[in-house]
Amino acid sequence: MPVEPCLGSLECVEQMRALDRHVTLPRVERYVLQAAIASLYAEAPSYDQTDWPQIVALYDKLLDVWPSPVVGLNRAVPLATVADPETALAEIQKLERDGRLPGYQYLPAIKADLLSRLGRTSQPAAAYRQAFALAANEAERAFLAERIADHTFSA
């Protein structure tokens, strides 16, 4: 059975208010924080209107209660918008040195995107190739192959 979106409905507004109340509690569970992050992405009318600073702040709280390297990686994505791609890349490099994400395809994929955004034309292709080698999903492999081609041609 398909799930109907609740955007704009009274029920959705009430759910968002309840979520807001839980996020401000002294001890917040990781699931509440994950839901709050997802809701900010979902309720944003556009990329430009996304509350990126709030998303980073929620990821900071999530890292406090659940210090997962995947959470750190996910945090780097909005951090690139709030701070800049260089700051986010420094976080990615820390995660690489940490060594807890070997074989996790999204680490080199995000690194490649940040390198590309920084205009480092010779570096993204290698990181995209690494992500491609790790990807098991055909749709992701097709996307990464396109990114490799884009960056190999322009290098």
N, C-alpha and C positions, 0 to 999 in steps of 0.2 A: 504494500500500500504506500503510495507516495506521501511524503511529508509536505504539508502545505506551509509555505513561509508565513511567519507571523509579523513581518515588517509592517509597522503602522497600526497594528491591531492593539486593542486595549490589553489583551492577554500578553502580548509581546512587551508592551510598555511596563506592565507589572513585573514580568520576569526580569527585565533590565534593571528595574528599581531594586528588586530583591538581590540581584547580582551585585549592584553597587554597594548595598548595605554589607554584604559578606566580604567584599574586597577591602573595606575599611576596618574590619575587625583586627585586633592585635595579632591573632594567629589565624592565618588563612591557609586552607588546604590547597594543594597544587591544582586540584581539579577546578576549583573556583577561579583560580588565576588563569588557567588554560581557557576556561569558558569566557572569562572577561576579555582575554586577548582575542579569541575567536569572534566575540561579539563586536569588538571595535573594528575588526576587518570587515565583518559582515554588514555593519550598519553604515559604513562610510559610503557616501554617494559616489565618490570617485577616488582615484589614487591620490590626487592632490588634496582632497578633503579628509584623508585618513588622519587620525590623531596619532601620528608617529611618536611624539614625545611620551604620550600616555602608554603606548604599546611598549616602548623601551622601559619605562618605569615598571610596568607590570612584569616584563621579563626579568628585571632586576629583583623584584620580589620573588618571582618563581625560582630564580637561581638561589635565593636565600633558603627556600624551603625544599628545593630539589636541585642540588648542584650537579646537574647532568651536562655533559659536554654537548649533547644535542640541543639542549635549551640555550647554551652559550652560542652555538652556531645559529640557531633561529633568531637570537637576539641581534646578531651581527647584521641581519638583513635590514630591519628598520633603523638600526644605528647608522647605517650608511646614509640614510636620508636625514636623520636628526643631526648627526655630527657631520660626517663626510665619508666617502669611500675609503680614504686612507686610514681613518680611525677604525673602521670596520675591518679592513684588511689586517691591521695589527692584531685584532681579536682573533681572526682566522689563523694567523701565524702562531699565536699562543696555543690555539687548539691543535695545530699541527705538531708543535713541540711537545704538547701534553701526551700525545700518542694514544689517547683512548678512542679515537675514531678511525682506526685503520680499516680500509675497505668500505668506508661510508661515502657513497658517491656524491652526496650533496656538499661535502666539504670542498672537494676540488671544483665542483660546479659553481658554488658561490664565490670561491676565490677567483675563478676565471672571470665571472661577471664583474667583480670589483676591479680586477686588473684592467678589464676592458673599459670600464667607466673612468678609470684613471688615465686612459690613453696609452697604456703600455702595450703597444701593438704586437710586440714579439712574444709576450708572455702568456696571454690568455689561451692560445691554441693548445699549448702543452697541458694546461690544467683542464681544459675541455676534453682533451684526449684521455686523460686520467679518469675523469668522470665517465666518459663513454665506455671505457674498459670495465668499469664497475657496474654500469647500469644493466639491469635485467629486463626492464620494461621496454618494449619496442617503441612506444610513443616517445619515451624519454631519450632513447638512443637516436631516433630520427631528429629530435630537437637538437641534441648535442652534436650530431653529425653536421647539421646546418650551421651551428655556431662555429664548429671547427673549420668548415669551409669558409665562412665569413672572415675568420681571423687568419686563416692560412693565406688567403688571397690578398688580404690587406697588409700582411706582414712584410 
